[in-house]
Amino acid sequence: MSPDSFSEQQALLQAVLGAGDAAALSPHLPKDGAMRQRLWQRGLQAYRANGHALAERALAAAYPVLAELMGLENFSALARHFWTEHPPLRGDMACWGDALVAFVDAAPQLADEPYLADVARLEWLMHLAASAADVETDLPSFALLASGEPAPVTLVPGAGIALLASSYPVASIVNAHRLGQPSLQQAGERLREGCAEHALVWRQGFRPCMRSSTVAEHQLLSGLIAGEPLEDVLQAASMPGGSKAPAFDFNTWLAEAVQIGLVCGARRVPTTKG
């Protein structure tokens, strides 16, 4: 590719994204008639408009609660600006948008609503969970928990498992908008009271799910995701917040976790011999 061709492509890309100026683009405009130049400009405007509309649709699909919280006009402006600063590098728009979290976090216009970045983080985890790889359920493997063998055992997390520890009640905020439980009023009260929440994301069947989580469950699942022995993660989960934390009932938790797909089996933890 010649330097002139590369320069022309770069100028065109910047123009389509709305990031270039007329001075940089003018050398590459058609020179053979004012009519062709006007048609070219209209085509460029159409590309920009289509790109902005595509960005708004893609981001609204991944961040519906953020869009509701910000309002249509503000979210549309955010999407257009984000598309200019972080254009998609792949054809699959469902994979685009992960950088919006940091973009929202750094936006000075949103500094008075710092919880929005964690709302975006949680929604992106749910977006990823929807397309997470399947994890095959192996019910017979749970017999390892009662085998009495000296080899350490751990549990296999289900599909799309992800955790978020937030300084804000993000699980309540997102589910208030998604499910109506808790109510918007209750979620607003928790936000005003400065409640922190742990959020748990997973996939049940083809549906991404999310709920608030206890500190003990958060500790437990963090260890399981890391592949640590169950004995070690249970010890960490039993002391999550001092004496005020309620006792963690592992057997009750495990029965529910298997039923809803949080864990799909058990396996031995590989040991390394020195």
N, C-alpha and C positions, 0 to 999 in steps of 0.2 A: 504494500500500500504506500502510495506516494505521500510525502508530507502534506501536500495540498489536499489530498483526499481525506487524510486523517483529520486535518484542521477543519475541513468542511463537515465531517461527521460529528466532531465534537461540538461545533457551533450549532448544528442542527439539533443534537441531543439536548444541549443547554436551552435552546429555544423551545423545544417541545416541553421540557420540564418547567419552563417559565423562569429559568435562572440566568439566562443570557440577556444581553442588551442588544439594541438595534445596531449599534456600531460594530459589534463583533460579528453580527450575522449578515450585514449588508453586502460584504464582498461576495457572498455565496448566493444572493438572490438572483433570479432570472433577470437578464439585461435586455431581453428582446421584447419590450412592450410593457406599458403600464398595466394593461389588462391581465397579462400573465402574472405580474407581480401581485396584483390584488387577489387573484385566484390562489396564488401560493400562500399569501397571508391568511386567507380564509381557511385554507386547508390546515395551516399551522394552528390556527385558533381552534379548529375542530379537534385536532389531535390533543391539544391541551385540555379542552373541555371533556373529551372522552376519558383522558387519563385521570382527571380530577374526579369524575363520576365513578370510575372504576375504583379509585383509591377510597372514596367514601363508602362504597358498597362493601369492599373487602374488609375495611377496618370496622365498619358497623356490624358485620357478621361475626368478627372475632371479639369485639368489645361492645356488645349491646348495652350493658349497664353503664359503662363509661359514657357512651353516647347519650343516654338518658340523663345522666347526672350533669353533663355539660350543656345539654340543649342542642337541638339540630343545627342551628346557625354556627355556634361556637365549635361544635365537633366537625362540621364541614370545613370550616376554616383551618382547623388543626390538621385534618386529613390532607388538605391541599398543600399546606406547608410541609407536612411530613413527606408527601410524595416528591416534593421538590428536593428536600434534603436527603432523603433515603429512598431513591427510586428502586423498584423491584429489579433484581438481578436474574430472576428465573421466571419462566412462563407461568408457573403455578402460583396464582395469587394467594392461595390458601396457606402458602409457606411464608408469605410476606407480612411483616407487621411486628415482629418480635422486638425491634428496636424502638417501638412506640413507648414502651415502659420508661426507658431512660429519657426519651424525648419529653414525655409528660413530667417526669421528675425534675428535669432541668428547665422547664418552661417558666420564666419569671411571672407570666400572667396567671399561673396556677399555684403560685407560692402560698396563697392564703388557703388552699385546699390540698394540703400535702397527702391526704389519704387517697387521692385519686390515683397516684402512682401505684399504690398497693392494690387498689381495685383492678387496675390494668394488669398487674402481675398475676393476680388470681385468675382473671379472665383468660389470659394467655395460657396458663397452665391447663385450664379447662379445654381450651382450643386444641392444645397438643394432645390431651387425653383422648379426644374424640377419634384421633387417627393413630393412637399408640398401638404397638404390636400386641397381638394376642398372647396371652399366657395360658397354657393348657392346665386345666384343673386336674390334680392327681390326689384324689381322696385317700386311696390306700397308703400313700406316703406319710400321712399323719400318724401312722402306727409307730414311726420313728420316735415320736414324743414319749411313748410309753415303753420303748425297747429296753431301757436301762443300760444301753451300751455306753462305754466311756467316751466314745467319739462325740465331739460337740455337734449339735443339730441347730439349724435355723429354719425360719419359715420363708416361703417364696412369695414375694409381694405380687399382687394382681396387676392387671393392665392399667397403665396410665397413672400409677400412684405418684403423687407429688404433694409436697408439704410447703406451707407458708406460715411463718411466724411474723405477725404484723403488730405494730403499735396501735393499730386502729381496728375497729370491729368490721373488718372487710367481709368476713363470711356472712354476717348479719346483713350488711348493706347489699351484697350481691344477691343473696337469696330472697331478700325483701322485694327486690325488683324482678327476680326470675320466678319465684314461687309464691310470693305473698306471705311467706313465713320466715322470720317474724314480719310484723307489719312495718310499713315505712316509718310510722311514728316510733315504734320500738327501736328500730335501727338508728333513727335520728337521735333518740335519747341516749343510746349507748355511745354514739359518736360524741355527743356533747359531754358525757360523763368521762370521756377519755378511756373507754374500755379497750384493752388489747385482746386480740383473738388469734388462735391458731386455726388454720384452715386446712382441710384434708380434701384432696382431689383424687378421684379414681374413675375407672370406667366399668359400668355394669351393663353387660351385653354390648349394645352399640351406643349407649347413652352415657355421656360424661356426667358425673355426679360430684357434688361438693357439699360439705357440711363443716360446722365448727368442730374442733377437736380439743380434747383435754391436753394439758401439758404432758401427762403420763403417756397418752397414746402417741403424741408427737415424738416423744423420746423413743418409744418402742419402735415405731415405724421408721424413724431415722436410722436406728441400728439395723433393722431388717433390710432396708434399702442398701445399706453399706455391706450387707452380708455377714454381720457380726453374729457370734453364737447367741442363741436364744437366752441362755442363762445370763449372759452379760447384759443384754438389753433389758431383760426383766429386772435385773438389779438396778439399772439406771432408771427404769420407769417407776420403780417402787419408791424412789426418793426424788420426785420432780420438783417439789416446791416446799419442802419442809413439812412440819407437823400439821399445817393447815390444809394440805392437799388431801383429798379423799383417797382412801385405799383403792388400789387398782386391782380389779377382779379379772385376772387373765382368762380364766375358763369361760366366764360369761362373755368377755370380749371376743375370744377366739370363735365361739359358736356363731356370733353375729358376723364376724369378719369373714368367715368361710361362706356364710349364706349370701352376703352381698358382694363377694368377690374381692375383698381387701387382701386376702391371702389365698393362695391356690394350691399349697402343698407344703411339704417339709423336705429337707435335704440335709445331708451331712456336710459339715464345713470342712473343706480340705485343710489338712494340717501339713506344715512344712517341717521336715526333720533336719536339724542342724548337724 
